[in-house]
Amino acid sequence: MENRQMLVQMLPGQVSNVLGRLNLSYEKLQEIRMRADKPLAVRWDGREFFVKAGGEATIYEEQGYPVSKEEICQTMEQISGYSLYAHEEEMKQGFLTIQGGHRVGIAGKVLMEHGRIKNIRHITFLHIRLCHEKKGCGEKILPLLTEGENLCNTLLISPPGAGKTTMLRDLIRLISDGTQEIPGKNVGVVDERSELAGCYYGVPQNDLGVRTDVLDGCPKAEGMMMLIRSMAPEVVAADEIGTAEDVRAIETAACCGCRILATVHGHSPDDIRKNPVLNELLEKKIFDRYVILKKDDRAGQIQAVYDRDWSQSL
């Protein structure tokens, strides 16, 4: 089933009808926002629009179709398979992953227990981030990230919205399936926020290759160690590293002979150096390649590729 049709069918009555008539191409549709008693909004090709009852996009919020609290409740029921309880652990993190690999961010009344988030109730805000695979976006860059038949330890540095997750996902697929540059390798993916594989009931909705194993919803540091102990990966991949625990796990994985493929938020090398946790990785020269992505209308555009000493742009 086409992703657009699948998504529309997972939304309730009138919201489904409105989005089903949306006069914007699905391929460039990035987000859908539903807020109680507020107009239905979408982000398309980097621009925000409100959606009229007839499906027409408009910049005037007063013309947008008003989403009711009941429609948000119905949406939550449908996307959870009428079993919100079964998704309680995932909801604690503020999102659900639905069929097709789409991610639904949720906000509302947070319930606390012993100083920790127990659950989210009275959900009145939904943010649906649509998953669009861009197969092939990593093909040009991969030859610069290999030496012989081996992947170099690689860190992708990217500002928000520049396509680092999209690029990482495609590199995982290429490395797993194999290319002219390197034979296929066993890849272990720690998908803490369910954005890389987009697992739905444990099954990846995105193509990460034939030799890829996924730990879904698992903290990165713990997941990397679990994969090394249980799945014998040749490559370990993780999105958005940043904690001291992540750094320790990466060091351990590298010492175990695994190649590392990871991403981090940043606009430049200076952003990484200013972070005392991440700067430790730079000083120890754990990574052999640093790829800087630039903010562009097209996701995954390369600004520069550096070697481990930052002395040469490849």
C-alpha positions as semicolon CSV with decimal commas, in nm:
position;residue;x (nm);y (nm);z (nm)
1;M;0,000;0,000;0,000
2;E;0,128;0,348;-0,088
3;N;0,258;0,540;0,216
4;R;0,020;0,831;0,160
5;Q;-0,282;0,603;0,148
6;M;-0,162;0,409;0,451
7;L;-0,114;0,728;0,652
8;V;-0,454;0,870;0,560
9;Q;-0,623;0,544;0,657
10;M;-0,464;0,560;1,003
11;L;-0,621;0,900;1,077
12;P;-0,983;0,947;1,189
13;G;-1,285;1,051;0,984
14;Q;-1,276;1,413;0,877
15;V;-0,901;1,461;0,931
16;S;-0,845;1,166;0,698
17;N;-1,079;1,321;0,440
18;V;-0,908;1,660;0,460
19;L;-0,555;1,520;0,422
20;G;-0,673;1,276;0,156
21;R;-0,767;1,578;-0,057
22;L;-0,450;1,773;0,021
23;N;-0,334;1,950;-0,296
24;L;0,036;1,912;-0,220
25;S;0,260;1,629;-0,339
26;Y;0,321;1,365;-0,075
27;E;0,690;1,330;-0,167
28;K;0,768;1,675;-0,025
29;L;0,533;1,652;0,273
30;Q;0,746;1,656;0,588
31;E;0,519;1,710;0,888
32;I;0,156;1,712;0,998
33;R;0,060;1,900;1,313
34;M;-0,266;1,850;1,502
35;R;-0,344;2,075;1,798
36;A;-0,675;2,074;1,984
37;D;-0,902;2,358;1,866
38;K;-0,629;2,485;1,632
39;P;-0,605;2,466;1,252
40;L;-0,456;2,156;1,089
41;A;-0,105;2,242;0,972
42;V;0,156;2,079;0,749
43;R;0,517;2,143;0,657
44;W;0,579;2,095;0,288
45;D;0,916;2,145;0,121
46;G;1,038;2,348;0,419
47;R;0,733;2,578;0,431
48;E;0,437;2,577;0,668
49;F;0,079;2,571;0,545
50;F;-0,262;2,536;0,704
51;V;-0,510;2,302;0,541
52;K;-0,866;2,398;0,453
53;A;-1,157;2,158;0,498
54;G;-1,148;2,093;0,124
55;G;-0,780;1,998;0,129
56;E;-0,643;2,324;-0,014
57;A;-0,322;2,458;0,140
58;T;-0,331;2,816;0,269
59;I;-0,109;3,055;0,462
60;Y;-0,406;3,196;0,653
61;E;-0,458;3,017;0,982
62;E;-0,820;3,130;1,018
63;Q;-0,904;2,931;0,702
64;G;-0,752;2,607;0,832
65;Y;-0,962;2,310;0,935
66;P;-0,997;2,319;1,318
67;V;-0,891;1,992;1,478
68;S;-1,101;1,887;1,775
69;K;-0,978;1,723;2,094
70;E;-1,195;1,424;2,008
71;E;-1,020;1,383;1,673
72;I;-0,683;1,382;1,847
73;C;-0,810;1,115;2,089
74;Q;-0,939;0,911;1,796
75;T;-0,605;0,948;1,619
76;M;-0,419;0,817;1,924
77;E;-0,656;0,521;1,947
78;Q;-0,611;0,432;1,580
79;I;-0,234;0,468;1,557
80;S;-0,188;0,261;1,875
81;G;-0,408;-0,019;1,744
82;Y;-0,661;0,064;2,017
83;S;-0,409;-0,038;2,282
84;L;-0,241;0,269;2,428
85;Y;-0,130;0,063;2,726
86;A;0,086;-0,154;2,501
87;H;0,277;0,159;2,393
88;E;0,320;0,307;2,740
89;E;0,698;0,266;2,751
90;E;0,741;0,433;2,413
91;M;0,500;0,712;2,507
92;K;0,714;0,799;2,809
93;Q;0,970;0,925;2,560
94;G;0,711;1,148;2,395
95;F;0,648;0,965;2,069
96;L;0,510;0,659;1,892
97;T;0,639;0,496;1,575
98;I;0,366;0,387;1,338
99;Q;0,345;0,165;1,032
100;G;0,554;0,304;0,749
101;G;0,823;0,426;0,988
102;H;0,647;0,757;1,057
103;R;0,701;0,907;1,402
104;V;0,422;1,069;1,602
105;G;0,536;1,313;1,869
106;I;0,289;1,366;2,152
107;A;0,237;1,634;2,417
108;G;-0,017;1,684;2,692
109;K;-0,041;1,625;3,067
110;V;0,272;1,456;3,199
111;L;0,224;1,217;3,493
112;M;0,520;1,186;3,731
113;E;0,603;0,905;3,971
114;H;0,902;0,909;4,206
115;G;1,055;1,193;4,009
116;R;1,027;1,015;3,673
117;I;0,784;1,039;3,385
118;K;0,522;0,766;3,423
119;N;0,304;0,849;3,126
120;I;0,140;1,124;2,921
121;R;-0,236;1,171;2,949
122;H;-0,486;1,416;2,803
123;I;-0,288;1,426;2,480
124;T;-0,390;1,733;2,283
125;F;-0,089;1,793;2,057
126;L;0,039;1,562;1,782
127;H;0,338;1,608;1,554
128;I;0,359;1,350;1,275
129;R;0,703;1,341;1,112
130;L;0,683;1,160;0,782
131;C;0,954;0,917;0,689
132;H;1,087;0,953;0,335
133;E;1,373;0,724;0,244
134;K;1,621;0,875;0,000
135;K;1,802;0,573;-0,130
136;G;2,125;0,655;-0,304
137;C;2,206;0,978;-0,121
138;G;2,509;0,810;0,039
139;E;2,654;0,661;-0,278
140;K;2,882;0,953;-0,368
141;I;3,022;0,994;-0,018
142;L;3,083;0,627;0,072
143;P;3,406;0,588;-0,135
144;L;3,560;0,867;0,077
145;L;3,473;0,678;0,395
146;T;3,651;0,354;0,307
147;E;4,007;0,226;0,302
148;G;4,045;-0,092;0,104
149;E;3,746;-0,307;0,190
150;N;3,695;-0,151;0,532
151;L;3,478;0,135;0,653
152;C;3,660;0,415;0,833
153;N;3,526;0,522;1,173
154;T;3,302;0,807;1,061
155;L;3,122;1,093;1,236
156;L;2,854;1,289;1,048
157;I;2,822;1,647;1,177
158;S;2,501;1,825;1,088
159;P;2,277;2,113;1,195
160;P;1,914;2,018;1,263
161;G;1,716;1,956;0,948
162;A;2,017;1,900;0,720
163;G;1,944;1,531;0,666
164;K;2,195;1,355;0,889
165;T;1,952;1,075;0,980
166;T;1,857;1,033;0,614
167;M;2,224;1,013;0,516
168;L;2,308;0,775;0,802
169;R;2,019;0,546;0,709
170;D;2,135;0,517;0,348
171;L;2,498;0,460;0,444
172;I;2,385;0,176;0,672
173;R;2,193;0,022;0,382
174;L;2,487;0,050;0,144
175;I;2,737;-0,093;0,393
176;S;2,503;-0,377;0,483
177;D;2,422;-0,475;0,124
178;G;2,773;-0,412;-0,005
179;T;2,895;-0,199;-0,296
180;Q;3,178;-0,193;-0,548
181;E;3,394;-0,033;-0,278
182;I;3,328;-0,276;0,007
183;P;3,167;-0,619;0,050
184;G;2,851;-0,635;0,259
185;K;2,909;-0,621;0,635
186;N;2,708;-0,711;0,945
187;V;2,579;-0,383;1,086
188;G;2,439;-0,336;1,436
189;V;2,207;-0,035;1,471
190;V;2,107;0,120;1,803
191;D;1,786;0,302;1,713
192;E;1,709;0,481;2,038
193;R;1,438;0,708;1,894
194;S;1,307;0,464;1,631
195;E;1,400;0,701;1,348
196;L;1,655;0,498;1,155
197;A;1,474;0,167;1,110
198;G;1,126;0,293;1,198
199;C;1,042;-0,043;1,355
200;Y;0,674;-0,130;1,380
201;Y;0,617;-0,422;1,617
202;G;0,986;-0,503;1,582
203;V;0,997;-0,505;1,202
204;P;1,198;-0,225;1,031
205;Q;0,982;-0,021;0,797
206;N;1,288;0,137;0,637
207;D;1,544;-0,051;0,429
208;L;1,866;-0,083;0,630
209;G;2,010;-0,366;0,424
210;V;2,014;-0,745;0,440
211;R;2,290;-0,776;0,704
212;T;2,157;-0,528;0,960
213;D;2,037;-0,604;1,313
214;V;1,843;-0,341;1,508
215;L;1,796;-0,267;1,877
216;D;1,486;-0,048;1,875
217;G;1,413;0,203;2,151
218;C;1,732;0,117;2,337
219;P;1,967;0,378;2,491
220;K;2,272;0,413;2,269
221;A;2,547;0,332;2,518
222;E;2,375;0,020;2,652
223;G;2,269;-0,084;2,303
224;M;2,618;-0,070;2,158
225;M;2,746;-0,302;2,430
226;M;2,450;-0,538;2,388
227;L;2,509;-0,564;2,013
228;I;2,880;-0,636;2,057
229;R;2,805;-0,912;2,307
230;S;2,519;-1,072;2,119
231;M;2,529;-0,997;1,745
232;A;2,900;-0,972;1,655
233;P;2,864;-0,664;1,432
234;E;3,144;-0,550;1,205
235;V;2,996;-0,198;1,207
236;V;2,803;-0,026;1,488
237;A;2,578;0,267;1,394
238;A;2,403;0,522;1,617
239;D;2,227;0,853;1,562
240;E;2,294;1,167;1,768
241;I;2,563;1,070;2,016
242;G;2,642;1,319;2,288
243;T;2,673;1,180;2,640
244;A;2,976;1,061;2,834
245;E;2,824;0,713;2,831
246;D;2,804;0,725;2,450
247;V;3,171;0,818;2,430
248;R;3,275;0,530;2,658
249;A;3,069;0,286;2,452
250;I;3,221;0,410;2,124
251;E;3,572;0,374;2,264
252;T;3,493;0,020;2,377
253;A;3,339;-0,074;2,044
254;A;3,641;0,059;1,857
255;C;3,875;-0,139;2,081
256;C;3,670;-0,451;2,006
257;G;3,744;-0,410;1,638
258;C;3,405;-0,270;1,534
259;R;3,389;0,020;1,291
260;I;3,181;0,315;1,409
261;L;2,927;0,515;1,209
262;A;2,759;0,792;1,407
263;T;2,606;1,139;1,389
264;V;2,612;1,447;1,608
265;H;2,446;1,788;1,602
266;G;2,672;2,075;1,498
267;H;2,743;2,333;1,231
268;S;3,122;2,311;1,228
269;P;3,423;2,139;1,386
270;D;3,432;2,419;1,644
271;D;3,091;2,314;1,772
272;I;3,231;1,970;1,852
273;R;3,548;2,105;2,008
274;K;3,346;2,328;2,241
275;N;3,166;2,025;2,380
276;P;3,399;1,873;2,642
277;V;3,244;1,527;2,607
278;L;3,266;1,510;2,228
279;N;3,603;1,683;2,216
280;E;3,746;1,382;2,395
281;L;3,670;1,171;2,088
282;L;3,851;1,423;1,870
283;E;4,156;1,431;2,094
284;K;4,179;1,053;2,103
285;K;4,133;1,039;1,725
286;I;3,869;0,769;1,745
287;F;3,721;0,881;1,412
288;D;3,908;0,861;1,083
289;R;3,656;1,067;0,883
290;Y;3,445;1,371;0,968
291;V;3,164;1,460;0,730
292;I;3,002;1,802;0,763
293;L;2,657;1,840;0,612
294;K;2,525;2,177;0,511
295;K;2,177;2,315;0,566
296;D;2,013;2,298;0,226
297;D;1,670;2,251;0,073
298;R;1,791;1,906;-0,029
299;A;1,870;1,674;0,260
300;G;2,214;1,521;0,293
301;Q;2,422;1,778;0,104
302;I;2,795;1,753;0,180
303;Q;2,991;2,061;0,283
304;A;3,326;1,895;0,357
305;V;3,494;1,566;0,446
306;Y;3,803;1,569;0,671
307;D;4,055;1,309;0,776
308;R;4,126;1,217;1,139
309;D;4,365;1,512;1,189
310;W;4,128;1,770;1,037
311;S;4,424;1,864;0,823
312;Q;4,286;1,761;0,487
313;S;3,953;1,808;0,317
314;L;3,892;1,500;0,102
